[in-house]
Amino acid sequence: KYAGETFPLLLKFIDAAESLSVQVHPDDVYAGANENGKLGKTEAWLILDAPEGSQLVYGIKNGTNLAELRTACEAGAAVEPLLRKVDVKPGDVCFIPAGCIHAIGAGCLIAEIQQNSDLTYRVYDYDRRGADGKLRELHVDKALDVIRPFSGDEVSAVRFSRAPQGEVGECLAACPYFEVRRLTGDATLSVTDASFCHLLCVGGEGRLIHDGVSYPVARGDSYFLPAGLGTCRVEGNVTLLASTL
């Protein structure tokens, strides 16, 4: 179905040795109008590892207006007190709709499911300098065009903004762009014509069985199951993320 077109999802492991830049992504409407028809970017993170005391930037503090945010961004480190920081631990899920400011904290290892987009508007980068000695480029004007001051309740509502399609495993997010479920231990998957299924192993080991053939699965492995593949069986002490449209 996607031959010759942009494949809709990207799946990644991100290992943040240091805190990554504070950024925001546009939605499809803004990206289509301002970035040559590209996709926007909504994403979900599963925290796989994080030292005690780890934090993420997850939105801006309540009551912060965009004029105040602009002034702070232009002053550099002055933006830090306006950022909402949350403690995280392994197993936590963070859903980040387009328009939500965010950043991965130092030491966090995450699995990310996202729309297939490389559009990132950097708001703040801790005044770090690139190899040329200059401060890294910021994109404050575009960022302020797309930032939305999401409340925690609103993010939670968007995270499950459609009825989950399947009943296997734990649904971590079910938005208009993807559905992702966490499968732990033995499970049976039915891959219909409605969507492909991508499996990303985030813990343990086991096997994937289809049409009488057994495939080994261990942490870090990735399997793509084409739409219409039919029934697959997962067996073993294994944890997988199953992503579909």
PyMOL commands that set and color helices and strands:
alter all, ss='L'
color gray80, all
select helices_A, chain A and resi 28-34+66-74+77-82+140-146+152-159
alter helices_A, ss='H'
color red, helices_A
select strands_A, chain A and resi 9-15+22-24+43-49+55-60+83-87+93-96+102-103+109-115+121-124+170-174+179-184+187-191+197-210+213-218+222-225+230-244
alter strands_A, ss='S'
color yellow, strands_A
deselect
rebuild
show_as cartoon
